[in-house]
Each structure stands twice: as C-alpha cells, then as structure tokens.
Amino acid sequence: MKAVRGNKEYTISKAQEKAYQDAGYDILDDMSSWPRRAYAAS
C-alpha cells in the first residue's frame, strides 16, 4: 500500500493507513490503482 501527496510517495502498512490519510495523503492499495482520497481539511 502506498501513501501519496504531491511528489512524496511512501510504502506503508495497513496499520499506518489512517494516520497518513488524516495527514492529507491519498492511499493506494497494492491491488488497485484507485486512490482513497485524503479527508478534506476544514
């Protein structure tokens, strides 16, 4: 699984997914090219 934001890309574990998503990263599953978008900041 990968966390992507701008020109940064990190390989992460399932346990790290929420933290990266909360920090504004899009999450890409290993089996899918469709990202789970980061939550909109308010």
N, C-alpha and C positions, 0 to 999 in steps of 0.2 A: 504494500500500500504506500502511496506517496502523498505528501503534503506539498502543495504548490501555491506560491504567491509571488507575483511579479517574475523576477528572474531567479528566484530561490526555489529549489526543489530538494526535499528531504525524503528519505525512505524511513517510514515509521511503522510501529506495531499497532495492532488493534487497540491496545491499552492507551496509546498516545493520541488516538484519533480525535477525541473530543477536545482535548487541550489545544491541539493545532487548529481545529475548526473554530473554537472560541477565539483564538488569536487572529483569525482572519484568513486562514489558509483554505484553499479548496482541496478536497480529499479525493484521490483517485484510487479505486480498488485495483488490485493486481489483475483481476479478470475482466475489468471494464474500462472503457475509455471515457465514460460519462462521469463527470465530477459531481461530488456532493458539495454544493456551494457553501461558502462560509456564511455565517449568520450576519445579517445586516446590522451594523453598528448604529446605535441611536443616540 
